[in-house]
Amino acid sequence: MIRRSTALLLAALLLYSAIAVVYGDSTYTVHNGVYVGEGRGCYGPIKVGVTLEGDKIKDIQIIEHNESPGVGAVAAELIAEDIIKYQSIAVDAVSGCTKSSNGVVTAVKEALKKADIDITPYLRRPDTSIVKVRGRIGKNADIVVIGAGGAGLAATVSAHQNGAKVLVLEKMPMVGGNTIISGAAYNAVDPKRQYAQGIEDSIEKHYTQTYEGGDRLAKPELVRTLVENAYPALEWLESLGMKFKDEIFTVLGALWPRSHKPEKPLGTGYIDTYMDYINKHENDIEIMLNTRATELIVENGKVVGVEAENGPNTVIARANKGVIIATGGFSANVQARNYYNKIWPDLTNLKTTNRPGITGDGIWMAEKIGANLIGMEQIQLLPMGEPGTGSLSGNIEQGVENRIFVNKDGNRFVDEGARRDVMTKALFQQKDNFMWVIVDKHSYPTGDTKNNFNETIDQLVEEGRAYKADTLEDLARQIDVDPANLIKSVEIFNMAVDKKIDDPFGRTLFEHKIDTPPFYACPRVPTVHHTMGGIEINTKAQVLDKEGNIIPGLYAAGEVTGGIHGSNRLGGNAVPDTVVFGRIAGESAAKAE
Ligand code: ADP
């Protein structure tokens, strides 16, 4: 829980006053003071302090919340600002953050009720029509970047370091994209950290696992660019101030212990690092939020700018040197993923781990002007979605080595260290496409130990998103699986840890046995996670047309591109993809004539 201004607020609470004011013939009561209310956000309660002055909402403090950093947390602040601006709680939810927005609205409503005032005036929808006059905004920069996620911001910093002035267009009201909510694992062959842990590795092994793990469908030169530059790009992030933990782990589907974890939660470390740089260079870098790119502007065969929508306005952004597309994949576009899907059962009703803005816009814009698309049918599902939301949050695994999966009968059914597609296909064979992740105290030495999504295990258990027991038998009873089966599954797994041979499933990644209470379980279902296909690029991140020619002025980086991961992206390879190719795109575009 994040606590802000609590002391100040308590002081203010003591000062609130109901003052009777005589005005003409009538007397009314002014409820000056700070009133506290609570609502429910995405990940627990949101508590606000509403300052009333003369029955006007003067200020709203978000006192306590557990919304995602950089996403729900930003939305909560934006909604609070709107409520103050319009003196209304009937404001529109922040796009993609409905639960966080509603949580603040409910909390403010409760606070107003406590103030014992007539809340009817605050329920009126604000009249925003006054600003809806259509206009045209002209912009000019050396480079226009579309999308302020991991790849777009890496490209922005890199382009600026190479001497360019940059304009970034982002359709959401905040930066960060999927990158900021990702598990943030970063695969790189690391001469220091892996060596310190006695982990043998090589660039060649990373290359082979990535290429073979994607069924040799990736472009070899792009795989090589990724694996060779992953560690230098990590050092580049460090040079910008980013901190990684010393301990190396194996993220789900990474196939090898070379995953790095940032010190900051989720993907906030990457985005904060880029934004710190960008904020220091605001004379040369502009980010336009709520600005959706719609078309690439092409003149004489060269991409020279972008057309975008910003509220009622049309933005014409001219680029002297080039345009970089970094709009992410299309996992949140049900129509597109159904159109391209050839591998999975119908994806209509599956949830996604992605944010709602990840609809493939950049892919369609590039295709429209002749870019080649590759691997579009390669859609990655994870076996790790939270039932109901599809989100990765609530997942209790800390790494591959120390957890098993069991189905509704309490039986293991797959090598839990396998490729992501292999595990998800196996999950589709289980009853209700449903499984439990089982861990023990080794993963959570204390109740306040956090998972990879900044949630403590105590919090998850309290919210009913995970289960805890002192015996496997009790755990089985709580999650309604056959206790004998669960106990047997764990026993066989523990034998495999001893022998380093997993007879039934061939698993090779082990560390501790599951033998130390408390034991924990959390439910998981398949969820749409990553689209490996997209715009074809070369090793300089230049976009290619259907004949393999470079499209002048156009670059792409990150999940919007194809050809880097083949049929299956290794866990932990997406973030280095955004950093490596974002960095290259920025440099290539800045150095263009
Ligand atoms: P990557 O991991 O490849 O960097 P992300 O998902 O992190 O991708 O970021 C993609 C960003 O692009 C998101 O912030 C998303 O909102 C933004 N975006 C998507 N489509 C558009 C568009 N048409 N105009 C501007 N921004 C867009």
Residues whose N, C-alpha, C, O or C-beta is under 5 A from the ligand:
A	BS01	ADP	I146 G147 A148 G149 G150 A151 G152 L169 E170 K171 M172 G176 G177 N178 T179 T291 R292 A293 A326 T327 G328 G357 D361 A557 G558 E559 V560 T578
